[in-house]
Amino acid sequence: MCAHVRARCALQILEELAGVNALYTEAKEQLEQSRADEQELVELREMKADVERKDKQQAEIIQSQVRACARPLPSPSRAHAHAGPGA
């Protein structure tokens, strides 16, 4: 083989290697971004679950307050009748 043919082959190999390296670098960056996106998604799901839990808890508190307010108050005449003599 001539020296210039070997040099041309070496140059082609280096160009191909540079292309493959560029593809590898791009794929690696995409993978890192996907991992970061996945972690963010996990955190957002946890936050959503926390908010839903707190909303449910708050709704239960409000329901119990509504039930407490809905109970009829004893009338004054009944309250005195149950108090007994001397009240």
GIFENMO-V965301 format. One record per pair of residues at least 24 apart in sequence whose C-alpha atoms are under 8 Angstrom apart, sorted by the first residue. I is the first residue (numbers start at 1). J is the second residue. D is the distance in Angstrom with one decimal. If there is no record, write none. Layout:
i = {I	I}
j = {J	J}
d = {D	D}
This chain:
none
